[in-house]
Amino acid sequence: MIYLVGDVQGCCSPLERLLATLDFSPSRDHLYVLGDLVNRGPDSLGVLRRLSALGGAATCLLGNHDLHLLAVAHGVRKPHRSDTLGGILDGGEREDWLHWLRQQRLAVHEHGWLMVHAGVVPQWDAAQTVALAGEVEAMLRGPDLGGFLTEMYGNAPDRWEDGLQGIERWRCVVNSLTRLRFCAADGTMEFATKEGAGGAPEGYMPWFDVPGRRTAGTPVAFGHWSTLGLINRDDLLSLDTGCVWGGQLTAVRVDGATREVIQVDCPQSQKPGVV
């Protein structure tokens, strides 16, 4: 069975209950976790331990909170008051977990689904999305990780151009794959608004509603957008259902003719509105 799972965000107990509900077997099943593995929930370390223990039966994408963990660990960003990363950063296995995170993916296209944490700008098709993600993955695994993280944050450039080079190119890729919610018809990204689809700023729309986007013929699954909630369309899965806010942790089985949505309720770990 193939399962796609939304943002876990350090909520290890709901993850355990979800796996039990799925009767998940590493010898039979495969889990795709769509980023934000850690942070804000009570047991980020436990989540990493549980997912890594699944070995090749789990593919984990990196979200903005996972990149934040790497940035804090390298002194590039200061911890936020709502962070719950101490169990990882202060433990004796710190370097092992940071190394494990650096090996994870930013985008995959498998079993007919393009999977990312946040979104895909309209200029990219599935193949370009995975190729560009691979460029950033190489930087995350490379020897100058600290230098890359220092330059990774920022909102510019806010529109993809094929001629972008170096850090501007990679920053644009990171922002699309881990931060995007709304963009304009020409692909200009907007990062300030966190409301649901109805809260689009003037001139902007949800990235998946942009006319003519090049991934329109490819089913896409993503997380990141808890105020959007569950979207279950033939061509689109939105799977961040607010686990850390007291919502649900959601999995969707996507193999076979019948799609199945499986959810477990989650205790509230953070109050909505925390940045």
C-alpha positions, 0 to 999 in steps of 0.5 A: 500500500502507498500512503501519503501523509501530511505535516507531522510537526513533531507530533509523535503520538499521533504518528504512532496511532496513524501507523497503527491504524494503517496496520503499516508494514515496512515489508509491504507498505510505503509511506511518503511524508510531505515535509515539516517532520519536526517543530512545534509538536512535543516530540520532534526527536521521537518523530525522527526516530520513528520515521528513520526506523522505517528505513526504505519504507519511508520517503520523507520530504523537507519542509520549511520547519525542517530547513529551519532546524538545519539553520538553527543548528548552524547558527544561521537563525535564532530559535523561535519561542514556539520551537520544540527542537531542543530534544534534537539539538541538545542531545548526544545524537544531534549530528546523526539526526542533522545528517539524516535530515540532509539526506531527505528529498525536496520533491519526488515524482513516484507512483504517478504523484508529484510530491512537494511540501508547499507548492510548484510555480506554474513555469515548472513541469514535474520533471523540472520540479524534481531536477531543481529540487535535486540541485538544492538537495545537493547543496544541503548535502554538500560541504558548504551547508552553512554558507548555503543556509546563510544565503537561503532566506529571503523573498527575492527573487519572487518569480522564476526565470530559467536564467537564474543562477547560483543562490538566487536560483536555489532560493527561488526553488526553496521558496516554491517547494517549502513556502508557497501558497499564493502566486499571480498568473505570471508566477510571482510568489506571495509569502505574507498571506497564510489564510485559506484559499478565500483569503488570496490577496488581490491579484493572487490565487492559490498556486494550483489554480493558476491557469496554464500551470505546467503541472496541471496534467500531473497529480500533485500532493502537498502539505504546508497549508493548514488553513486550506485543509484537506483537498481530495481531488483526482489531480490534487491532494492537500494534506496538512490538516492541522495536526499540531493545532489540534486538528487531524493527522491525515494519510491517503492511500493512493494505490489501486482504483479506490482512494482511501482517506485515514485520519487520527485526531490530535491534541493541540500542541500550539495555538493557531496564529503562532508564526 
